[in-house]
Amino acid sequence: MRAFLVAIDGPAGSGKSSVARAVAEKLGIVNLDTGATYRAVALLSLRDGVAPDDGPALAALAGRVELDGAGVRVDGERVPGDALRTPEVAAAASRVSTHPELRRVLVERQRAAARSLGGAVMEGRDIGTVVLPDAALKVFLSASADERARRRAAQTNREAELDRIREAMRTRDKRDAEREASPLVPAPDAVVIDTTGLSLEEVVERVVGLAAAARAEGG
């Protein structure tokens, strides 16, 4: 039986991680966070002293990363989520993710993880366009830069750094949108949801409704 796959894309702070987790729980399927694979490579690059512009070396690091419903493993060992969400790792992930060699390795691993399951919600920045172009449902979440910066500051207890977080997000948005390999854009058939001013529950219910409709249509 074909796996029921939901792709959720969006920029940093758009709410995709929280939405994906809640939607997966309501649908009774696994949530796969592809961003964690890029952050894992970034963490490895910082630890091992691999330059962020060395595409082949970064691709080799990617071969040590595995994705599953519980998160990521490096060399078979589970990596704690908080180790992947430091400002240093986030900044490094933005740089390493521009390399096509690295992306090719991780995309294959992400696809394999999704297709090994009966169903999955996969979140990232190029899921609907590159990783799972045949997903039954594709959703692209957006929000204003101010809203996204406020959310990220609250998530990380760094409200005093709001201006710096906002500027970092704008830099990341520009890099993601302009990169040659898998730029951050909605898939042509994605449902775009502006989450500015919406509660998590409101967004989740909308996506769950879209998923139910896609399932009913045989997605």
Residue, then its C-alpha position, 0 to 999 in steps of 0.5 A: m500500500r502506498a504511504f500517505l505522505v504530507a509535506i510541510d515547508g516554510p521558512a524559520g519561525s513559520g511554525k512548521s515544526s510545531v504544526a508538523r508534530a501536532v498534525a502527525e500525532k492527530l493523523g497517527i503517523v510519524n513526523l520526520d524533521t529533515g531540518a535536523t539532518y542539516r543541523a546534524v551535519a552542521l554540528l559535525s562540521l563544527r566539531d570536526g573542523v570541516a569548512p562550511d564551503d567544502g561540499p565534498a567533505l560535508a557530503a561525507l559527513a552526511g553519510r554518517v547521519e540517519l533520520d527516523g521518527a525519533g529524530v536523527r542519529v550520528d554514527g548510530e548514536r541519538v543526537p539530543g534536540d537541544a544540541l541541534r538548535t543552538p545559534e551556532v549550529a543554526a547559522a552553520a546549517s544555513r551555510v552548509s545546506t547550500h551545497p548540492e553534493l550534501r543535499r543529494v546525500l540527505v535527500e536520498r536518506q530523507r526519501a528512504a525514511a519516509r517511504s519505509l513508513g506507512g505514513a509520515v508528515m515531513e517538514g523542511r524547506d524543499i519537501g514538496t518541491v524536491v524530497l517528496p514531489d508526489a506527497a498526497l498533501k503539500v502545505f507551505l506555511s508563511a508568516s511575517a518576519d516580525e511574527r517569526a522573530r517573536r516566535r523564535a525568541a520566545q522558543t529560545n528564551r532570547e526575547a532581549e535579542l529580538d532585533r538580532i534574531r529578526e536580522a538573522m532570519r532575513t539573512r537566512d530567508k535571502r540565502d534560502a530563496e536564492r540558493e541554486a540547489s532547492p531554493l525555498v519556494p512553495a510547490p506549484d500545488a501546495v496550499v499556502i497558509d499565512t500563520t501570522g496571527l493564527s494559533l497553533e491549534e487553528v493551523v493544525e486543524r486546517v492542515v488536518g482537514l486538508a489531510a483528511a480530504a487528501r486521504a478521502e481522494g485516495g492520496 
